[in-house]
Amino acid sequence: MSADKERYDMQAEFCKAMAHPVRLEIIDRLKSGDATVGILAAAIGVTQANLSQHLAVLRMRGVVRAMRNGNEVLYSLANRKIVEACGLVREILAEEAGRAQAIIVP
């Protein structure tokens, strides 16, 4: 496999990991600082088991990292640029929504 193809495959797998609303909310919540599964689950409104599954996907793709702190595991963003990337996507979506609105409303 060529280096380009390998990079495209890696990027696609990374994007798949980000392609879920709960995972995007996890990233948004972690931009403020580290958090435990319990804190994140309560804030997002999902069970701890469900949140743990989403965190496992994000960990496998290098989006978040886990650090043991006594009996708890703290999760944090692996790279702050992830927040910037999510922000850029939201900006693009807002621009597209504005264009669509301009077409509908003369």
Order of alpha helices (4+ residues) and beta strands (2+ residues): alpha-alpha-alpha-alpha-beta-beta-alpha
